[in-house]
Amino acid sequence: MSKHRLSPAPLPPPKKIHLSEQTPQSSSSSQSSFDSLSDELILCIFARLSFADLCACQATSVNWYRLAADNELWRNLYIGAFGRPRLRGARGFIGRTDGREVKSLPGRAKIEDLKDWKWMFRISSNWKNGMLSSSRTM
């Protein structure tokens, strides 16, 4: 038997890396990653946005519309843009001069719960910019 050198066999093509069913940057996979975040985390992210960005986020999905309409987010935006509310009755009755505490009736909602801060922000912004409107509809 003669000794022959065998030519090296060609290497097989490299295997593709499969990453848990992800397609190359599809919008559905990126959207699902944001949907997996908790509401509290999304609200923390939304708290750092401007009012224009927050309005843009509302058009993204039904869930983001609900979260971006959070009254506390708009309250913080309002106070940041226009300062403390100076509306009549906004702070309510603070206390008595004789030191006794005044408690509200159990069935009554707090004044803060009744305010629509998004509407107040929009009206105040329009007023500041000279775009006055008497209707409450958007």
C-alpha positions in Angstrom: 0.0 0.0 0.0 1.3 3.3 -0.9 1.0 6.2 1.4 -1.0 9.0 0.0 -1.6 12.3 1.7 -5.2 13.1 1.8 -6.3 16.5 0.9 -8.0 18.3 3.7 -11.7 18.1 3.5 -13.6 21.4 3.1 -15.0 22.7 6.3 -18.8 22.8 6.6 -20.4 26.2 6.6 -20.6 27.9 10.0 -23.8 27.3 11.9 -26.2 30.1 12.4 -26.7 31.4 15.8 -30.4 31.2 16.8 -31.4 33.6 19.5 -34.7 32.7 21.1 -36.9 33.2 18.0 -35.8 36.8 17.3 -36.1 38.2 13.8 -33.7 40.9 12.7 -35.1 44.0 14.5 -38.7 43.4 13.7 -41.1 46.0 15.2 -43.1 43.3 16.9 -40.2 41.9 18.8 -39.0 45.3 20.0 -42.6 46.2 20.9 -43.0 43.0 22.9 -39.8 43.8 24.9 -41.3 47.1 26.0 -44.6 45.4 26.8 -42.8 43.0 29.2 -41.8 46.0 31.4 -43.9 46.7 34.5 -46.3 49.6 34.5 -44.3 51.2 37.3 -41.0 51.1 35.3 -42.7 52.6 32.2 -44.2 55.4 34.4 -40.6 56.1 35.8 -39.4 56.4 32.2 -42.4 58.6 31.2 -41.7 60.9 34.2 -38.5 61.9 32.5 -40.1 62.9 29.2 -41.3 66.3 28.0 -45.0 66.9 27.4 -44.5 66.6 23.6 -42.8 63.3 24.0 -45.4 62.1 26.4 -48.1 63.0 23.9 -46.2 61.1 21.2 -46.1 58.0 23.4 -49.8 58.1 23.8 -50.2 57.3 20.1 -48.0 54.2 20.4 -50.4 51.6 21.9 -53.5 51.4 24.0 -51.4 50.4 27.1 -49.0 53.4 26.6 -52.0 55.7 26.1 -53.4 54.6 29.5 -50.0 55.0 31.2 -49.1 58.3 29.6 -52.5 59.7 30.7 -51.5 59.2 34.4 -52.7 62.1 36.4 -49.6 62.2 38.6 -47.3 62.5 35.5 -49.3 65.5 34.3 -49.4 67.0 37.7 -45.6 67.0 37.9 -45.4 68.4 34.4 -47.8 71.2 35.3 -46.0 72.1 38.5 -42.6 72.0 36.6 -43.8 74.2 33.9 -46.2 76.6 35.7 -45.2 76.4 39.3 -47.6 75.6 42.2 -51.2 75.9 41.4 -52.7 79.2 42.2 -56.2 78.3 41.4 -58.9 79.2 43.9 -59.4 76.2 46.2 -56.4 74.4 44.9 -54.8 74.0 48.4 -58.0 73.9 50.3 -58.3 74.7 54.0 -54.9 74.0 55.6 -55.8 74.1 59.3 -57.3 75.8 62.2 -55.7 78.5 64.3 -56.5 76.8 67.6 -54.4 73.7 66.7 -57.3 71.3 66.2 -57.2 69.1 63.2 -60.0 69.3 60.6 -60.7 66.0 59.0 -62.7 65.7 55.7 -65.9 63.7 55.5 -65.2 60.0 54.7 -67.3 60.0 51.5 -65.6 63.1 50.0 -62.8 62.9 47.5 -59.7 65.0 47.9 -59.3 68.0 45.7 -56.2 66.5 44.1 -58.3 63.5 43.0 -60.8 65.7 41.2 -58.3 67.7 39.1 -57.6 66.7 35.5 -53.9 67.8 35.4 -53.5 67.0 31.7 -56.4 69.3 30.9 -55.0 72.0 33.2 -51.6 71.7 31.5 -53.1 72.1 28.1 -55.3 75.0 29.0 -52.4 76.8 30.9 -50.0 76.1 28.0 -52.5 77.5 25.5 -53.2 80.5 27.7 -49.5 81.2 28.0 -49.0 80.9 24.2 -52.0 83.0 23.4 -54.1 80.1 21.9 -57.3 80.5 23.9 -60.2 78.1 23.6 -63.4 77.9 25.6 -64.1 74.2 24.9 -62.9 71.3 26.9 -62.8 68.7 24.1 -59.5 67.8 22.5 
